[in-house]
Structures are given as C-alpha cells and as structure tokens.
Amino acid sequence: MSLFDTRVPAVVLRTDRNPFHHGTLGAVRSLGRAGVEVHVVADCAQSPVGVSRYVTRLHTPPPPGASPADIAAVLRRVATRVARPAVLIPMDDACAVAVGRMRAELAPSYLLPDLAGALPGRVADKAELAGVCASLGIPHPETLVPDGPQEAARAAWRLGLPVVAKWSRPWLVPPGGGLRSTVLVRSAGEARELYRRAEEAGSRLLLQAFLPPGPDRDWFFHGYADRFGAVRAGGPGRKTRARPRGAGLTAVGRWTPNPRVQALAERLCAELGYRGVLDLDFRRCGTTGDYHLLDFNPRPGAQFRLFTDTAGLDVVRALHLDLTHRPLPDGAPRPGRAFVVENYAPLSALRRAPDGRELAWHAPDDRAPGRALWPLWGRHVTARLLDRLRHRAARQGTAGPARPRVVRQAAAPDHAARPGPAEDDRAGSH
C-alpha cells in the first residue's frame, strides 16, 4: 500500500518565466514517482520541465506581475479542470505571497497549510524580515530603510561602504528595466540614485551592512513545519559551489549537519507559528561566527531534493503527506549527500560522489528533461550573449555613470532567476 493518498493530485504553481527552474522539476518528479498526479501551472514552452514523464498536464500560468486576485482566478480555472481538491505548491515568492493572501478563497479547492495569510508576505519582504529578526533576536545584517534619496546617501555612509542595496519585494521588480533585486553599492551617490527608482521597482529600498563571503560561510536550511508545528524533513546544507563563483545560486550543495543552523530554523518556526515548506539562507559572519538570516522563502527552494532521507522523504512529499493526514515515515538523514545543477557546474556532475548525489536535470527514470536541457541551454546562452553584444555596441562612445555591481551572496534567486551566460538577471539576497 502506498504511503501517499494518490487520489489527491498536486498543483505546482510558478509565475516567473525562468525556463531553467530545476526546483519545479524536482517537485514534479518527487510526487510523480510516488504515484501522485501532478499538474504544472507554469510557462514550460522552452523548459525541460514540460517533457518530464511525471507531468500529468500543463496549464497556462498567470503573467509575471499578476495580482493575487489574478493568480487566484487562474487557480480556480485549474481547479475546475482537475475536478477534485489538490495540494497546492507555490514555487516562487510571488505565488507563495499571493496564495497566503487568497487562502480563504482557495481553500475549498486546494489543500493548504494552516498558516496566517499575511505571514508569507511578512517573511518574504526583505524589510519586514529585518524587523522580524530584530524582534526575535535572530542575527541579521544591520539594515536601514531610507525615506528619501538624501537619507539613502547618509545611510550608506553610516553602514560603511560598500553596502548591499535590496528592493524589499524583489518579485515586483519589472524585468527588462535594468534594475536588480540586490546590488552592491560603493558610494553614497549610487545609493541616492538607486532610491530615485523606488517607484519603478515597486517596493521600498533597504540598505544593509555587507557581510563578506568566504569559505564555509554560505548555508541554507530547508524544512517542512507540519500541522503541529514540528519541523520535519529537510535539514541544513552548505553551498560548496555557486554561480557566479563565490556568490549567487547554489550550483553544488552538500547536506552538512549544523546544530546552530538547525536550532535557528526551528526557533523561527516556533516563534512565528509558521506552517508549511520553508527555505532559509544564512551567512556566517567571519568576525563573530554568528549565522545571520538573509532570506526566508515561504516555499520550496530549488535544491530541496538534496534533503531526501533514507525513507525517500523530502519537504514536498512531507507537505502532501501531512495535508492528506498520512503519517510521515521516519527516515535517517544522509549527511554528505550532494546536489548538482549540471548546466551551472558540469564538471561537478562528472565527479564521483561517495556519499550519494542527485542531479537537477538528469535522472535514469525520467530521461527526457536531461536530453532537452543542453540544446535549450545552448540556444539560451547564445541568445543572451548576442543580446549583450548588441547592448554593448549601442553604448559604445556614450559614457554613463558607474552602475552598482550586482551582488549575489547567499540566497539563491530561486524565486525569479533568469540565468544568462555569465550571471543571473536577478541577484539573490545578501
């Protein structure tokens, strides 16, 4: 008899247009292998995800920047086609926040964690998270939220240059406008000019003390807080390779026991009354040794399949089992297990992995996404290179002000990354 109630389908939801979001494929495979019918509400036209054998049906997603009401309207149409209650799995922050706000309206058609509707938006908002950490005594980089361009300049001096500048709700940053969700600014003038684009960005600018990267400093935690508040599945992991090098999203991660990170995650869930899947990003301060919380993503992280225990449990499976009132199996952790994203770290994908490894795209039981990856990735990289060359040619001879440097220091841009040939369009968090 299956552990899972296979009568209950799953709906995987994503509005960002990143065709190489491997976390979506991870969710599809995780539940599909368990015999669960998986519907995908995402743009998979040029994505390896769409050819997975475990996709039951693809549905047209809401457009990027859709309002919570618009997302709910799409989900109602999907619910009509699915024709029975389903477990809903948002895969980016915009969707997680929208589902939280529209929970009462969606609940008749979807099974959802018992979570206060405003909480996903509160923890996903970078400025709100700073306040949460201050109130709970969780280490967090010193953060200032200026209320004008001159104050932004003064805040940069006060924090000590360089500083990290973030838009508090990065999922609202419009694509194609030259804005990044996170940048490293090196002068007060840069901070002042960036503040003047707040209306365009759609949310507040915050300035944050810069914690330098270094060996053994970037950590993440994935988990599932069940209906009783216990943190199940998942665990702490260490980013061993990032894209771009030394920063950015996790190209190679390793399951690494860390009692301090585990304790911080469990305390956060308990203090906030959080229920559901969570993905946290930490950076260890090289001076104090404290683990600073940089991001709280109220949804699965892209590398969640790293934390698959000896019973086959991961955070997405835990969600489905818990919401269908099935017991979660007691598996043992698998420390040392690795997760590799082949298009970001191809050589790492070829190396031996004595403690076990999962690849983001290639799988012996689902070969089509791995085969589709490389031609799609090649076309994508070529198009981005040509686009950059065109922009560079157009700017030749025109001297402009220095632009802030994109910085991606701890959090993977799992929620809205659109990877280019040398870096992602959007920075992860600091």
N, C-alpha and C positions, 0 to 999 in steps of 0.2 A: 504493500500500500504506500502511495506517495505521501511524503511529509506535507505536500502542498495541496491546498484546495484548488485543483485545476479547473474547477467550474468558474473561478473568479479570474477574469483577464486582467492585464495590466495595460495602462496607457502611459507611454513615455513622451513627455512634453518638452519641447525646446523651441524658442523663437529666434535665437541668434542664428546667423547664416554660415557659421563655420562648418564647412563640409568635412573637416577632419577632426571632429569632436569624438575622440575614441571612447569617452565615457558613455556616450549614447549606445555605442555598440556593446560595451560591457554590460549595460543594463539589459539590452535585448538578449544577449547570449545567456546571462545569468538566469533569467526567468524562463527563457525558451528551453534551455536544457532541462529545466525542472518540469516541463510539460505545460507551462502556463502560456496561454495565448497572449501575444504581445502586439499591441497597436502603437505605431510611432506617429506622433504629430510633430513633424519637423521637416525642414527642407532637405531632402536627400537626393535631389536631382543629380548632383555631381559629387556624391558622397559614397564611399564604400559601404556605409551603413545600410543603404537601401537594398543591397543584394544579399544580405545575410539570410540564410535559410530559416532563421528563427523569427523573422518579421512576418507577422500574420497579415498586416495591412498597413499601408502608408496613408496618412491623412494630411491634407493641406494645412500648414500651420498659420497662426496669426502673423502679420507682418512685424518686422523689428519695430520696436517702439509702440506696439499696441498697448492700449489701456487695459487695466484689469477687467473692465466690463467687456471689452472686445475679446480678450482671451477666454473669458467665461462663456461668451456666446459661441466661440469655436468649440469649446469643450462640450457644450450642450448638444451641438450638432453631432460631434463624435459619439457622445453617449447614446444618441438615437440610433446610430449605426451599430454600435456594439450591443445594444439592447439588453444589457444587464449591468449591475453595479461592478465597477472596476477599481483596482488600486491605481491611484494617480501618482506619477513620479516626475516632478519637475526637475529638469537637468540644468537649468541656469537660474541665476538670482532673480532676473526679471519675472520668470514664471513662478518661482517659489514665493516671491512677494505678492504677486497677483493672486495666486491660489490661496494664500493666507487671508487676503482681504475679502475674497469672494467665497470663503469656506462655507458659510451658511447656505449660499445659493447652490454650490456644487455638491454639497454633502448627500443629497438624495441619490445622485448618480455615481458618486465616487467615494471610495473608502479613503479617509484621510486621518492622520494623527490628530489626537485631541490637543490642539495647540492654539493658544490665543492668537487671534487673527493678525494683530499688529506686531507680534514678536518677530516673524521672519524679516519684515521690513526694518525693524529696530536693529537687529544684529547685522543685517547686510549693509546698512547705511554706515559708511566709514566714520562719519562724525558722531552718530549715535553710539557706535561701538566704543568710541573713546570714552564717552560718558558712562557706558555700562561697565567698562573695565575700572574706571575710577571709583564707581560706587561699590564694586565688589572686591577691590584691592587686587585685581589681576594686573600683572605688569603689562605696560603698553607704552610705546614711544610717546614722549611729550607731544601733545597735539594742540594747535591753536586754530580757531575758526575766525578769520578776519571778517569785518563787516564793511570794508571799503578797500580801495586799491592802496591808499597810503598806509593803512593798518597792515595790509598784507606785506608791504615792504618792511615795516617795523617788526612784524612777527618773524620774518626771515632773519633779520639781524639778531633778534632776541634768542631764537633757537640755535643760531650758529650755522653759518653756511658751510657746505651745501645743505639744503633741506629737501625733504620729499614733499611734493605737492600732489594732492589727490582730489578728485571730484567725489563728493560723498556718496553719490548714487551712480556708479560707473555705467550701469546698464542704460542710463539715459543719455550718455554721450553719443551724439549722432555720428554715424560712420561717414568717412569721406571728407570731414571738415578740418582735418589736421590736428584735432585735439586728441590727447591721450588720456587714459584714465589716471595714470600715475606718471609723473616726471620728476627728475632731479633738477632742481633749480640752483644756480650757483651765484646769483646776485639778487639784491633786493629789487632791482629793476625788472628782472624776469618775473618775480612774484607779483609785482604790481601789474604788469601787462597780462599775466595769466588771469588775475582776478577780473579784469575787464571783460573776460569771455565767459563769465559765470552764467549769464542768461543763455548763451548758446549751448553751454554744457548741460543745462537743465537741473543743476543742483549746486550746493554750496562748495566752495573751495576750502580745503583744510591744508594746513602746513604741519609737517611732522618732523621731529628730530630724526636724523639719519643714523641708522644702525648699520655699520659697515658689514659686508658679507665676509665669510671666511670658512675654513674647513669645519665641518661638524656643527654649523650654526643654523642651517635651514631644516626645519622639522614640520611635520604635519600630523594631524590626527583625524582619522575617520571613525565614525561610530554611529550606532543607532540607539536612541533613547526610547525604550518600549513604553507601553501604556501605563506602567507602574513607575516610570522614571529611571529604571536601571539601564545603564549603558551596556549594550550588548554588541557583539560582532566588532569588527574593526580593530584598531589599535594605533600605536604611534609608529611613524615612519620617518626616515631620513632621506632627504634629497641628495643623491650622490652625483647626479649629472643634470644640468639644466640647459634649457635652450632659450635665449642665448647663454653661452658659457658663463657660469658664475652667478647667474640670475635667471629669473623667468620661470616658465612652467617646468614641471617635472618630466624630464626625458628618461631618467632612470631613478627609481626609488627602491628603498630596501626596508623591509619590516624589521624594525630595531626596537627592542624593549627600552622604555624610558619612563620610569615611575613618576618623575616630576611632570612630564607632559601628560601622562595618563591622569594624574591627580587633578591637574588644572582643568582638563576637559570634563571630568566627572563633576568637579565643583561647579563649573559653569552651568552644566545641565541642571544640577540640583537647585542652584540659586535662582535660575531663570524659570524653572518649571518647563524646560524645553522637552518636546516630544518629537520624534522623527529622526531622519538622517541628518548628519552634520559633517562638515568638512572644515577643520580649523588649520590655520597656518601660524607658525611660530618662528621667531628668530631669537637665538640665544645671544645675549649681549656679551661681547668679548671682555668687557671690563668687570661687570658684576656677576656674570654667569646666569642671570635671570632669563627665563624664557618669556619673551614679550609676545602677546597675542596680536597678530597683524590683521587677520581676517577671520570672520565667522560666516561661512557659507551655509545657508539652511537647506542644503540639498546634497546629493552625492558628488564627490569630487571625481575628476576624470580618471584617476588611478585607483578607484575604490577596489578594483578586483585584486590589487596587491594583497589585501587583507582577507584572503579566503582561507579559512581554517581547515583542520583535518576532517571536519564534518561537512565541508563544502559550503559553510555559511559565510555570506558577506552581508554588507549593510542593506543592499536592495532585497536580497532574499529574506533578511530579518524583517524588513518592512512588510513584505507580502505575508509572511507567516503570522506576524503579530496582528496585523489588521484583519486577518481572516480567523483570528483566535486559534491558531495552531501553535503547538509548542516549538520553541527554538531548540535545535539539537545542541548538545554540549560537545563542542569540538575543542581541540587544543590549538593554541597559536602556532605559527610556523615562522619563527624568527629567522632572519637571513633571506627569506624569500624575496625575489626581485620582481619588479615590473618595468618593462622596457617599451618605449614608444619607438617603433622601428624607423619611421621617417625622420625622427629627431636624433636618434642615436643608433644608426645602422650597425656600427662596429660592435656596440654593446650587445646587440641582438644575436651576434655570432659567437660571443664568448661563452665558455662553459659556465653553468650556474649550479654548483654542487648542492645548494640549499633550495633549489626549485626556482622557477621563473614563469611569469606569464607575459606574453607579448600582447600589445594593444590590438593589433590587426590580424595577425596570422594565427590560425587555430586548425588543428587537424580535422575537427568535426564540422568546420564552417570555413571552407577554403576560399569562397568567392570574395569576401571583403579583402583578404590579403592579396589576391590576384588583382583586384581592381585598384588597390592603393597606388601602386607605382606609376602606371600611366596617368592616373588622375593627378598625383602629386607632381609628376614631371611637367604636365601642362600648367598646373597652378604656379609652380616656381618660375617657369619660363614667362608666363604672363606677367607675374609680379616684377621680374627683372626688366622686362621691356617697358612696363609702366614707369618704373623708377628711372630708367634711362630717358624716357620722354620728358618726365618732370625735370630731370637734371638739365637736359638740353634747353628746356624752356626757361630755366632760371639763370642760365649762363649769362654773364655780363650784368646781372642785377644783384647788387649787394644788398642783403637784407640784414635785420638784426639777428643776433645769435639766438638760436632756438634752444629751449630747455632740452636736456638729454633724457630720453626715455629710460626709466629705471624699472627693473622687474626684480625684486629682491627676495620675495618669499612665496607669495601666493601664486599659484598657477592661474593664468587667466582662463580658468575652466569655463567661466560663465559666458564669455563673449569674445574669445580669441579668434582672430582671423589670421592665421600664420602666413607670413611671407617667406621669401627665400633666405633672409638673414635674421629676421626678428619678427615678433608678432606685432600686429597693428596696435593691440592694446596691451599696456603693461599690466602685469599682475600687481599685487599690492606690495607695499614696502616691507 
